[in-house]
Amino acid sequence: MRDLVITSVLLAGLTLTVWAQVKPLESIKVTKAPYFSALSPDGTKLFITGFADSEIQVVDVASRKATTRFYGGYEPVGIVISPVGDKIFITNFSPGLVKVIDATTYEILDDVKVGGRPSNLVISPNGLQVYVTNFGRGKIGRIDFIDTTSHRVVGEVEIGVRPVAAVLSPVGDRLFVVCSGSNDLYVVDTQVQEVVKKIPVGLQPDGVAISPDGMTIYAANSGTNDISLIDFLDLREIRRAKVGHKPFTLTVDDQGRIFVVETQDKTVTLYDSEFKRIRSFQAKKKPVDVQLSQDNRFAFVTDEKDNRLLVFEVP
């Protein structure tokens, strides 16, 4: 393991700790402008959207090598895979489409017209619905509900400005959506397809995640360089934790530790559940997304401007 180097310096009676950034184990050349990624249900493959060349890059997790590429539609951004691993759903930003792709043959099964500019998407635990965050064509964003069997839009819910990302509660009854243009987090009841709460957070929330027990929601505020912690039961912000500059996406491992992509610092920082920094992983130009292997041993980070997937060993 390439361990973090910690150096203590005595200066004017104070001990300063210098944290050296950990370099990647692997730097894998992938598709152009890699953005979001998704791990296959069996944990063997990582799928990465290439915004600039309309391709999806497949990376073999065990060998950590780029393998197949396939067409993902024009300007692919968000990607999810069904729980049984048979279908891949990909947002196409400018065309306002969601591509449905066979996860074995990589052939296009369907195009779902959602209108507007779909950015990201999540899938229900039972795999029956996909929820699409959609910028819309005006100022008001929305969530599109897609039936994964019929590939039809079965509902729409208007929310705030520029919904960028969403996360589901463990049982799938609540969808938490961050809206970077209106500085709030929307709580959507997925059963009745209604907004049940709007929660003010920091400036420009771009990423969202949830704790393993489902009791805390984290919103990454890139405008205020902090993370809003929202209580699941009270549906209110309980505090904010300072992080690096321009936090964009984040994910939580099964121990409750938080990985935050800090784009301006060109790092991914690992924090404990109290937001004490454990270590920082060094990207090169512009890290965007972070995914963990199934055993949480490795973190996979897309670097949009370097056209690479970075692989880090996790302590």
SEBA-932006 format. One record per residue: residue in one letter; x, y, z of N, C-alpha, C in turn; chain; residue number from 0. Coordinates in steps of 0.05 Angstrom, whole numbers. Each point is the difference from the previous one (the first is absolute). Example, Ala and Ser with C-alpha at 12.3 -4.5 7.8 and 13.67 -1.06 7.14 Angstrom:
# residues 2
REC_type_nX_nY_nZ_caX_caY_caZ_cX_cY_cZ_mol_seq
REC_A_264_-114_156_-18_24_0_18_24_0_A_0
REC_S_-7_21_-14_16_24_1_-15_22_14_A_1
//
This chain:
# residues 315
REC_type_nX_nY_nZ_caX_caY_caZ_cX_cY_cZ_mol_seq
REC_M_17_-24_0_-17_24_0_18_25_0_A_0
REC_R_-8_20_-16_15_25_0_-12_17_22_A_1
REC_D_12_-2_24_-11_13_23_3_30_-1_A_2
REC_L_-18_13_14_1_29_4_25_7_16_A_3
REC_V_14_21_-8_23_9_15_-8_24_16_A_4
REC_I_5_-1_26_-7_21_18_25_12_12_A_5
REC_T_5_25_-3_23_13_10_-7_21_20_A_6
REC_S_11_-1_24_-6_20_21_23_20_1_A_7
REC_V_-6_25_0_21_21_1_-5_18_24_A_8
REC_L_20_5_15_-2_18_24_7_28_-9_A_9
REC_L_-20_18_3_4_27_-9_-12_19_20_A_10
REC_A_17_17_13_-9_20_19_-17_-14_22_A_11
REC_G_9_-24_9_-13_-13_21_-25_-16_-8_A_12
REC_L_-7_1_-26_-24_-14_-9_9_-23_-18_A_13
REC_T_-14_-22_2_5_-22_-18_-19_0_-23_A_14
REC_L_11_2_-24_-16_1_-25_2_-27_-13_A_15
REC_T_-22_-11_-9_0_-26_-13_-4_4_-30_A_16
REC_V_18_-11_-16_-1_3_-29_-9_-27_-11_A_17
REC_W_-22_0_-15_-12_-24_-11_9_-3_-29_A_18
REC_A_15_-21_-6_8_-5_-27_-23_-15_-14_A_19
REC_Q_-5_7_-25_-21_-13_-15_9_-26_-11_A_20
REC_V_-18_-20_0_6_-27_-10_-4_0_-30_A_21
REC_K_20_-11_-14_-2_-2_-29_-15_-25_-8_A_22
REC_P_-11_-1_-24_-16_-24_-8_18_-24_-5_A_23
REC_L_-12_-24_5_13_-25_-7_1_-3_-30_A_24
REC_E_-22_8_-13_-3_-2_-29_-11_25_-11_A_25
REC_S_8_7_-25_-12_22_-14_-7_-11_-28_A_26
REC_I_-26_-5_-4_-9_-15_-23_-11_19_-21_A_27
REC_K_10_-1_-24_-10_16_-22_-27_-10_-8_A_28
REC_V_-20_18_0_-28_-9_-7_-12_19_-21_A_29
REC_T_-26_0_-2_-14_16_-19_3_30_6_A_30
REC_K_-6_17_-20_4_29_3_-21_13_19_A_31
REC_A_10_17_17_-16_14_20_-17_-19_17_A_32
REC_P_14_-19_14_-15_-19_16_-14_15_23_A_33
REC_Y_-25_-8_5_-16_14_19_-9_-19_23_A_34
REC_F_-25_-8_-1_-10_-18_21_6_-29_-7_A_35
REC_S_-1_-17_21_5_-29_-4_-19_-17_16_A_36
REC_A_-1_-25_-7_-17_-19_14_13_-27_1_A_37
REC_L_-2_-14_23_11_-26_3_-21_-21_-5_A_38
REC_S_8_-21_-15_-19_-22_-5_-8_-13_26_A_39
REC_P_-24_-12_1_-9_-13_25_19_-21_11_A_40
REC_D_14_-14_-17_19_-20_10_27_11_7_A_41
REC_G_4_26_-5_24_14_7_24_-5_-18_A_42
REC_T_-4_-12_-23_22_-7_-17_7_22_-21_A_43
REC_K_-20_17_-6_4_20_-21_-8_27_9_A_44
REC_L_15_20_-9_-7_28_4_-7_13_-27_A_45
REC_F_-23_13_-2_-9_13_-24_3_30_3_A_46
REC_I_13_14_-19_5_29_2_-11_14_-24_A_47
REC_T_-15_22_5_-10_16_-22_21_18_-11_A_48
REC_G_3_1_-26_19_19_-13_-16_22_-14_A_49
REC_F_-2_22_13_-17_22_-10_8_10_-28_A_50
REC_A_27_2_-4_10_13_-25_-2_-18_-24_A_51
REC_D_2_-27_3_0_-17_-24_-24_-19_-1_A_52
REC_S_-19_4_18_-26_-15_-1_5_-30_4_A_53
REC_E_21_-8_14_5_-28_4_-1_-7_30_A_54
REC_I_-5_-25_5_2_-11_27_24_-18_2_A_55
REC_Q_17_5_19_24_-15_4_-5_-22_21_A_56
REC_V_8_-24_-6_-2_-22_19_28_-6_11_A_57
REC_V_2_-1_26_26_-6_13_-3_-26_17_A_58
REC_D_18_-19_-4_0_-24_16_12_6_27_A_59
REC_V_-16_-5_21_8_8_27_23_-16_10_A_60
REC_A_0_-26_-5_21_-18_11_28_7_-12_A_61
REC_S_1_4_-27_25_5_-13_6_30_-1_A_62
REC_R_-20_16_6_2_30_-2_10_8_-28_A_63
REC_K_-14_-10_-20_7_6_-27_-25_8_-16_A_64
REC_A_3_20_-18_-22_8_-17_-4_-22_-21_A_65
REC_T_-25_-7_-5_-6_-22_-20_-17_11_-22_A_66
REC_T_-26_-6_1_-18_7_-22_-9_29_2_A_67
REC_R_-7_11_-24_-15_25_-1_-25_-5_-17_A_68
REC_F_-22_15_7_-24_-2_-17_-14_27_0_A_69
REC_Y_-17_3_-20_-14_26_-4_-21_4_22_A_70
REC_G_1_24_13_-18_5_22_-19_23_-6_A_71
REC_G_-2_8_-26_-17_23_-7_16_26_2_A_72
REC_Y_-12_21_-11_14_26_-1_1_13_27_A_73
REC_E_24_8_9_4_13_26_-10_-17_23_A_74
REC_P_10_-24_4_-8_-16_23_12_12_26_A_75
REC_V_-17_0_21_9_11_25_-4_-20_23_A_76
REC_G_-26_-4_8_-5_-18_22_-4_-28_-10_A_77
REC_I_5_-20_19_-2_-28_-8_-7_-16_25_A_78
REC_V_-19_-19_-3_-7_-19_20_-4_-27_-13_A_79
REC_I_3_-21_16_-4_-28_-9_-22_-13_17_A_80
REC_S_-17_-15_-13_-21_-14_15_11_-19_21_A_81
REC_P_-14_-4_22_11_-18_21_7_-28_-9_A_82
REC_V_-15_-10_-20_6_-27_-10_21_0_-23_A_83
REC_G_8_24_-8_22_3_-19_-8_-4_-29_A_84
REC_D_-25_2_-7_-8_-5_-28_-2_25_-17_A_85
REC_K_-4_24_12_-3_24_-15_17_23_11_A_86
REC_I_9_17_-18_14_24_7_-16_25_-9_A_87
REC_F_-3_19_18_-15_25_-7_19_23_1_A_88
REC_I_0_16_-22_19_22_-3_-14_25_-9_A_89
REC_T_6_23_14_-12_25_-9_16_12_-22_A_90
REC_N_-14_11_-21_13_15_-21_-9_29_3_A_91
REC_F_19_18_8_-7_26_9_-15_18_-20_A_92
REC_S_13_6_-22_-13_19_-19_-24_-12_-14_A_93
REC_P_0_-25_-8_-24_-11_-14_-24_-4_18_A_94
REC_G_4_0_27_-22_-4_18_-10_-29_0_A_95
REC_L_19_-19_-1_-7_-28_-2_12_-16_23_A_96
REC_V_-12_-23_5_13_-21_16_3_-25_-18_A_97
REC_K_24_-8_-4_6_-24_-16_-4_-24_18_A_98
REC_V_-13_-21_-11_-2_-26_14_17_-19_-16_A_99
REC_I_19_-12_13_20_-17_-14_2_-28_13_A_100
REC_D_1_-20_-18_4_-27_10_28_-3_13_A_101
REC_A_0_-9_25_26_-1_15_18_-22_-9_A_102
REC_T_-10_-18_-17_17_-23_-10_11_6_-28_A_103
REC_T_-18_9_-18_8_5_-27_8_29_-6_A_104
REC_Y_-8_17_18_4_29_-2_-15_12_-24_A_105
REC_E_-21_-13_-8_-18_11_-21_-21_18_12_A_106
REC_I_-8_20_-15_-21_18_10_-27_-13_-2_A_107
REC_L_-14_-2_22_-26_-12_1_-22_21_-4_A_108
REC_D_5_25_9_-21_20_-2_11_28_5_A_109
REC_D_-15_20_-9_5_28_6_-24_10_15_A_110
REC_V_4_11_24_-22_11_15_2_31_0_A_111
REC_K_-20_13_-12_0_29_-2_-9_12_26_A_112
REC_V_18_15_13_-8_13_25_-1_30_-3_A_113
REC_G_10_11_-22_0_28_-4_20_14_18_A_114
REC_G_3_26_-4_19_15_17_28_-10_-3_A_115
REC_R_15_1_22_28_-8_0_5_-19_23_A_116
REC_P_-3_-26_-3_4_-19_21_29_-2_8_A_117
REC_S_5_3_26_28_0_9_9_-26_13_A_118
REC_N_-17_-11_18_9_-23_14_-24_-18_6_A_119
REC_L_4_-23_12_-23_-18_5_8_-20_21_A_120
REC_V_-21_-11_13_4_-21_20_-22_-21_-5_A_121
REC_I_4_-24_9_-20_-21_-4_-10_-11_27_A_122
REC_S_-25_-7_1_-12_-10_24_13_-26_9_A_123
REC_P_-1_-7_26_13_-25_9_-12_-25_-13_A_124
REC_N_-26_1_-7_-12_-23_-14_3_0_-30_A_125
REC_G_13_22_-10_5_2_-29_-23_6_-17_A_126
REC_L_-23_8_11_-24_5_-16_-2_28_-11_A_127
REC_Q_14_19_13_-2_28_-10_27_13_0_A_128
REC_V_4_18_-19_23_17_-1_-9_29_4_A_129
REC_Y_15_14_16_-7_28_6_22_18_-12_A_130
REC_V_-9_18_-18_18_16_-16_0_29_10_A_131
REC_T_23_11_7_1_29_6_3_15_-26_A_132
REC_N_-18_19_-4_-3_13_-26_0_31_3_A_133
REC_F_19_13_-13_2_29_2_-25_14_-12_A_134
REC_G_-14_-13_-18_-22_12_-14_10_21_-20_A_135
REC_R_-19_12_-14_7_20_-20_-2_29_11_A_136
REC_G_-15_4_21_-1_26_13_16_0_26_A_137
REC_K_-10_15_19_14_1_26_-7_-22_18_A_138
REC_I_-24_-12_-3_-9_-20_18_9_-28_-9_A_139
REC_G_13_-14_19_9_-27_-6_-22_-20_8_A_140
REC_R_6_-26_-5_-20_-20_7_13_-27_3_A_141
REC_I_-16_-18_10_8_-28_2_-19_-16_-19_A_142
REC_D_12_-16_-18_-16_-17_-18_1_-29_12_A_143
REC_F_-23_-12_1_-2_-28_10_-3_-18_-25_A_144
REC_I_18_-19_-3_0_-18_-23_-5_-29_10_A_145
REC_D_-20_-13_-13_-5_-28_5_22_-16_-15_A_146
REC_T_14_-17_15_23_-14_-13_-8_-24_-17_A_147
REC_T_-26_-8_1_-9_-22_-17_-11_11_-26_A_148
REC_S_-18_20_2_-12_12_-25_17_21_-12_A_149
REC_H_19_11_15_18_22_-9_-17_25_-6_A_150
REC_R_-21_4_16_-17_23_-4_2_19_25_A_151
REC_V_-3_26_-5_-1_19_21_-28_-2_13_A_152
REC_V_0_-6_26_-25_-5_14_-6_21_21_A_153
REC_G_16_21_1_-5_22_19_21_21_-2_A_154
REC_E_-8_25_8_19_23_1_-6_16_25_A_155
REC_V_21_10_13_-3_17_23_18_25_-3_A_156
REC_E_-12_23_1_16_25_-2_14_5_27_A_157
REC_I_26_8_-3_16_7_24_15_26_-5_A_158
REC_G_24_3_12_14_25_-2_16_3_-25_A_159
REC_V_19_19_0_15_8_-23_26_-17_-2_A_160
REC_R_4_-12_-23_24_-16_-7_3_-23_20_A_161
REC_P_-18_-19_0_4_-25_16_23_-16_-12_A_162
REC_V_20_-4_15_25_-13_-10_2_-29_8_A_163
REC_A_-8_-6_24_5_-28_10_-22_-7_20_A_164
REC_A_-3_-26_4_-21_-10_18_10_-26_13_A_165
REC_V_-11_-6_23_5_-25_14_-25_-10_13_A_166
REC_L_-3_-26_2_-24_-12_11_5_-9_29_A_167
REC_S_-22_1_16_1_-13_26_4_-30_-4_A_168
REC_P_10_-14_21_5_-29_-3_-24_-16_-10_A_169
REC_V_-24_7_8_-23_-16_-9_-12_12_-26_A_170
REC_G_10_23_-9_-9_11_-25_-25_17_1_A_171
REC_D_-10_7_24_-24_16_2_4_30_-1_A_172
REC_R_25_9_4_6_28_-1_23_5_-20_A_173
REC_L_-3_20_-17_21_8_-18_10_28_8_A_174
REC_F_26_3_5_11_25_8_16_12_-23_A_175
REC_V_-8_24_-8_10_13_-25_13_26_7_A_176
REC_V_25_4_-9_13_26_4_-4_17_-25_A_177
REC_C_-7_26_4_-4_19_-21_20_22_2_A_178
REC_S_20_0_-17_23_18_2_-8_29_-6_A_179
REC_G_-21_4_-16_-8_27_-7_-18_14_20_A_180
REC_S_-12_-15_18_-18_12_20_9_-5_29_A_181
REC_N_23_-14_3_13_-3_26_-18_-15_20_A_182
REC_D_-12_-22_-9_-17_-15_18_0_-29_-7_A_183
REC_L_-10_-16_19_-3_-29_-4_-30_-6_2_A_184
REC_Y_-10_-14_-20_-28_-8_-1_-3_-29_9_A_185
REC_V_-21_-5_15_-7_-27_8_-25_-8_-14_A_186
REC_V_2_-21_-16_-22_-9_-17_-10_-27_10_A_187
REC_D_-26_-2_4_-12_-26_7_-3_-15_-27_A_188
REC_T_14_-23_-2_0_-14_-26_-26_-16_-5_A_189
REC_Q_-15_-5_22_-25_-15_-4_-22_17_-11_A_190
REC_V_-3_24_11_-22_18_-9_10_20_-20_A_191
REC_Q_27_1_-5_12_18_-19_-6_29_7_A_192
REC_E_7_8_25_-5_27_9_24_9_17_A_193
REC_V_5_27_-1_20_12_17_-12_2_28_A_194
REC_V_15_-10_20_-10_2_27_16_20_17_A_195
REC_K_23_9_-10_16_19_15_20_13_-18_A_196
REC_K_5_26_5_23_15_-12_17_10_22_A_197
REC_I_26_-8_-1_19_6_22_22_19_-10_A_198
REC_P_2_24_10_23_17_-7_26_-12_9_A_199
REC_V_20_2_-18_27_-10_7_20_22_-8_A_200
REC_G_25_-7_-5_20_19_-7_-3_9_-29_A_201
REC_L_20_16_-10_-2_10_-27_9_-21_-20_A_202
REC_Q_-15_-2_-21_6_-18_-23_5_-29_8_A_203
REC_P_-20_-13_12_4_-28_6_0_-17_-26_A_204
REC_D_21_-15_-3_4_-16_-25_-1_-30_5_A_205
REC_G_6_-9_24_1_-28_5_-16_-8_25_A_206
REC_V_-8_-25_1_-17_-9_22_6_-29_6_A_207
REC_A_0_-8_25_4_-28_8_-15_-5_26_A_208
REC_I_-1_-25_9_-15_-7_24_17_-19_16_A_209
REC_S_-2_1_27_15_-17_18_-10_-29_-2_A_210
REC_P_16_-19_7_-9_-29_-2_-25_-6_15_A_211
REC_D_-5_13_23_-24_-5_15_-24_17_-10_A_212
REC_G_5_17_-20_-22_15_-12_-9_24_17_A_213
REC_M_14_6_22_-10_21_18_12_28_-6_A_214
REC_T_21_1_-16_12_26_-7_4_3_-30_A_215
REC_I_-9_22_-10_5_7_-29_21_21_-1_A_216
REC_Y_18_-3_-19_22_19_-4_-3_14_-26_A_217
REC_A_1_27_0_-1_16_-24_26_15_-3_A_218
REC_A_13_-3_-23_26_13_-5_-5_27_-12_A_219
REC_N_7_21_15_-4_28_-9_25_12_-12_A_220
REC_S_2_1_-26_25_9_-13_3_30_3_A_221
REC_G_-22_15_5_2_29_2_10_9_28_A_222
REC_T_-4_-16_20_9_7_27_21_-19_11_A_223
REC_N_9_-19_-16_22_-18_8_-6_-15_26_A_224
REC_D_-25_-11_1_-7_-15_24_-21_-21_-7_A_225
REC_I_-6_-17_19_-19_-21_-2_-23_5_19_A_226
REC_S_-25_1_-10_-23_2_17_-8_-28_10_A_227
REC_L_-4_-3_26_-10_-25_11_-29_3_7_A_228
REC_I_-17_-16_-12_-29_1_3_-10_-24_15_A_229
REC_D_-16_5_21_-11_-22_16_-24_-12_-15_A_230
REC_F_1_-27_-3_-21_-13_-16_-28_2_13_A_231
REC_L_-1_-1_27_-25_0_14_-13_28_1_A_232
REC_D_17_19_7_-10_28_2_-1_15_-26_A_233
REC_L_15_-11_-20_2_13_-26_8_29_3_A_234
REC_R_23_4_13_11_27_3_30_-2_1_A_235
REC_E_13_22_-7_29_1_1_9_3_29_A_236
REC_I_17_-18_10_9_1_28_27_13_3_A_237
REC_R_16_-1_-20_26_15_1_13_-1_-27_A_238
REC_R_22_15_-2_17_-1_-24_29_-6_8_A_239
REC_A_13_-16_-17_27_-7_4_18_11_-22_A_240
REC_K_21_14_7_18_12_-19_17_-22_-14_A_241
REC_V_3_2_-26_16_-18_-15_18_16_-19_A_242
REC_G_11_-13_-20_17_14_-19_-16_18_-19_A_243
REC_H_14_11_-20_-12_19_-18_-16_-13_-23_A_244
REC_K_-24_9_-4_-18_-8_-21_-7_-30_2_A_245
REC_P_-11_-9_22_-9_-28_2_-22_-5_-20_A_246
REC_F_3_-21_-17_-20_-4_-21_-16_-25_4_A_247
REC_T_13_-23_3_-14_-25_6_11_-13_25_A_248
REC_L_-14_-19_11_9_-14_23_-13_-27_2_A_249
REC_T_13_-18_15_-12_-26_5_8_-9_28_A_250
REC_V_-15_-19_11_4_-10_27_5_-30_-1_A_251
REC_D_20_-9_15_5_-29_1_-17_-13_22_A_252
REC_D_3_-26_3_-17_-14_20_8_5_29_A_253
REC_Q_23_13_4_8_8_27_-10_28_7_A_254
REC_G_-13_13_-19_-9_28_5_20_21_-6_A_255
REC_R_23_-8_-13_20_20_-7_-8_13_-27_A_256
REC_I_7_26_-3_-10_15_-23_24_7_-18_A_257
REC_F_-4_-5_-26_20_7_-20_-11_24_-15_A_258
REC_V_14_23_0_-9_25_-12_18_7_-23_A_259
REC_V_-11_4_-23_15_10_-24_1_30_2_A_260
REC_E_24_11_4_5_29_3_13_9_-26_A_261
REC_T_-16_10_-18_9_5_-28_22_21_-1_A_262
REC_Q_-4_22_14_20_22_-2_27_-8_12_A_263
REC_D_-1_-17_21_25_-9_12_12_-24_-16_A_264
REC_K_-15_-11_-19_9_-23_-15_5_-24_18_A_265
REC_T_-17_-4_19_4_-21_19_-27_-15_5_A_266
REC_V_3_-24_11_-23_-14_13_9_-5_28_A_267
REC_T_-15_11_19_8_-2_28_-19_-19_15_A_268
REC_L_13_-18_16_-15_-19_16_-3_11_29_A_269
REC_Y_-25_2_9_-6_10_27_-14_-22_16_A_270
REC_D_4_2_27_-16_-18_16_-28_11_4_A_271
REC_S_-17_-14_15_-28_8_2_-3_27_14_A_272
REC_E_21_10_14_-1_26_13_14_21_-17_A_273
REC_F_7_-7_-24_14_17_-19_28_9_9_A_274
REC_K_13_-19_13_29_3_5_14_-13_-23_A_275
REC_R_19_15_-12_14_-10_-24_17_-24_7_A_276
REC_I_-2_-21_-17_17_-24_3_23_2_-20_A_277
REC_R_-6_5_-25_21_4_-20_-12_12_-26_A_278
REC_S_18_10_-17_-8_12_-26_13_-15_-22_A_279
REC_F_-16_-5_-21_10_-13_-24_3_21_-22_A_280
REC_Q_22_-1_-14_7_21_-19_-8_-7_-29_A_281
REC_A_-17_17_-11_-6_-2_-29_19_19_-15_A_282
REC_K_-5_2_-26_18_16_-16_-12_27_-9_A_283
REC_K_-24_-1_-12_-11_24_-11_-28_7_11_A_284
REC_K_-20_-17_-5_-27_6_10_-14_-26_7_A_285
REC_P_2_-9_25_-15_-23_9_-30_6_1_A_286
REC_V_-16_-19_-8_-29_4_-2_-16_-19_18_A_287
REC_D_5_-26_-3_-16_-20_13_17_-20_15_A_288
REC_V_-10_-12_21_14_-20_15_-18_-24_5_A_289
REC_Q_9_-24_-7_-14_-25_6_18_-18_15_A_290
REC_L_-12_-17_17_16_-19_16_-5_-28_-10_A_291
REC_S_21_-16_1_-3_-29_-6_-18_-12_21_A_292
REC_Q_-11_-24_-6_-19_-13_18_12_-6_28_A_293
REC_D_26_-5_0_13_-6_26_11_25_13_A_294
REC_N_-5_24_-12_10_26_10_30_2_1_A_295
REC_R_14_-17_-14_29_1_1_12_21_-20_A_296
REC_F_-16_6_-21_10_19_-20_-20_21_-6_A_297
REC_A_10_25_-5_-17_22_-9_7_6_-29_A_298
REC_F_-21_2_-16_4_6_-29_-10_29_-5_A_299
REC_V_18_16_-10_-6_29_-4_3_8_-29_A_300
REC_T_-21_12_-11_2_10_-28_12_28_0_A_301
REC_D_19_4_-18_13_26_-3_-8_10_-28_A_302
REC_E_-19_19_0_-12_9_-25_19_12_-20_A_303
REC_K_18_17_10_18_14_-18_25_-15_-8_A_304
REC_D_5_-22_15_24_-16_-6_-8_-26_-15_A_305
REC_N_-26_-4_-4_-10_-24_-14_10_-26_12_A_306
REC_R_-1_-1_27_11_-23_14_-18_-9_23_A_307
REC_L_3_-26_6_-12_-10_24_24_-6_19_A_308
REC_L_-2_12_24_21_-3_20_-9_-21_21_A_309
REC_V_18_-18_7_-6_-21_19_16_4_25_A_310
REC_F_-13_2_23_14_5_26_-6_-24_19_A_311
REC_E_20_-7_15_-4_-20_21_-10_14_25_A_312
REC_V_-21_-11_12_-13_12_23_10_-13_25_A_313
REC_P_7_16_21_9_-12_25_-21_-17_13_A_314
//
